[in-house]
Amino acid sequence: MVYTLHSGTSNPGYGYILSQGATALTEGWDANPSDSQDHFMLGQITEWFYHDLAGIQWDPSAPGFRNVIIKPAFVGGITWVNASYNSAMGGIVSDWALTNSQATLNIAIPVGSTGSIYLPLYGAAPTNVLITESGTRIWQNGGISGSSPGVTFNQVQTNQAQTYVVWMVASGNYQFAWNVLLPAPATPTGLTAAAGNAVVALNWNSSPGATNYSVQRSTSRSGGYATIASPATANYTDTAVTNGTTYYYEVAAADAYGASTNSSWVSATPSVSAGNQTVYFDFSPTYLAYGTEAGNPSNGAFTINGSSLIAGNVLVCDVLVFNTSGTTGDNWGSVNFDPGGFFGVTGAAFGALVRTGTGTDQCLVYTNGMQGANFPGTAEVNSNHLRLTLYVAATGSTTNMGWLAQLDQGLTGSFTSSLSGTNLTFSGNSISLTFSAYQAAVSFVQYPIPVNTSVPTLIWQVAGGQIQFGWPTDHTGWRLQAQTNAPHAGLGSNWVTVSGSTLTNQITLPVSPANGSVFYRLVYP
């Protein structure tokens, strides 16, 4: 629990406070800007580092560290901890590391003290564990198999789901080594799917210790899931979808030691109406006569603040790139986000160079300052329609966006070439857009998802200790609210909005018998 608070990005959690722009501990876990932004609130976790991660604990039966308890916790994919503490008896050290399924614990017990050393097995049966101390085998096949100076077997202790082999030691330095079965990361929770026009934006809560995720998709709720991506972050934008088709998604977390079970499923149906119709400019060959260079578009450079973005929406930038020299010559036009470098593109977080006239590389796409790919084209194409589409992955954020570049050479009215990618992040939570010459008629628009305001039907089911809610896709944007009261207390006014519910039409919550009476409702706006 403490590890999740420390490393996660959902509310409550220290990571969530940081994600809201806080630079100090806030008064509440929700990081409400109207509350104190520098508030101690007894929220420090230093003790947890020593007492739990390193496992340095005092023994109530022998106060003053006359007997030192070393009881480390292997959590969240952490692979090593090195801690020391200067007690009244002298220096205490707990230094452990995990390499694959092998654990090593180096300890120091001060002169005049003894130690109780708890070796966590994490799923391995005591009969399957081999334990050594300073290279000497002391435990095998579920029993003592040797001896080491100053080391005495105490007990095998099972505490809830954890089993320890406990040893007593005299003062001195020791090195224990044993094999463990490390747990896989926790199953991802909070999976949401927001449909747009030919796109589905997925978001979920990060699993502590996970190094990557497996995004699985099917067109049937009952099975047939296939892995479509393995992102390192807790979001993914699926652009390989067809409007009108319902897709089902599940996500699993993984690290070097294994993978979790799959999350609860969510579904989404992309459609043109989910992203609104795009209004096209009249990109005809006679729109702007050759030889009349317009320079930068009349609206010039501008910036879109990430706080205005909505998950599942799309940002569409349409640009006409033309050759002002008529039918000859070689010119480049550029569209640059976060500009810098040659034509503002080679140093850009994202950008495109479009070539008009001679040459065969008609469009070069750059991401994070590096040339990513190019469209092969035909020379002597003097007018081009370039469309750059960005897929918003998280509300209020310019991180981990998907992108699609499309090119219509010669203004034929259809795009014949395209390139796409994922995990595009803009610095400063803003998208700065600039242009070079050889362009006209630029549009950059966010197409929102319309919300149906008619009263929807809320469906639900309970399974596996969880309750899953669902409502129509076109009602995405409604808020699921809950209130928890004592048994038989009835309905009150203490409604609380379920985090993330406005970004999806399905949500799964844990069920706890200790919660008493729980009520739910959908609200809009």
Protein Blocks (a to p, Z undefined) as FASTA:
>chain_A
ZZmmmmmmbdcdfklmmmnopabdcfbfnlpakbcfbdfklpacklmmmmmmnopacdfk
lghhlaccdddddeehiabdcdddddfkbccddddddehjaccddddddehiacdddddf
ehpafklpccdeehiafbeehiafbdcehiacfbdcdehjbccddddddedddddddddd
dddddddehiacdddehiacddddddehiabdcddddfbfkgopacfbdcfbfcdcdfbb
cehiacddddddddfkbccdddddddddddfklnopaddddddfklpcghiagbjafklp
adddfklpcehiacddddddddfkljgdjddddddehiedjehlmmpfbdcdddehedjb
lbccdeehiafbdcdddehiabdcdddddddfbghiaehiacdddddehilopafbdcdd
ehiacehiiacddddehiahiadddddddddfbdcddddddeehiacddddfklgoiacd
dddddehkbpafkdccdehklmpcbdcddddfklopaddddddZZ
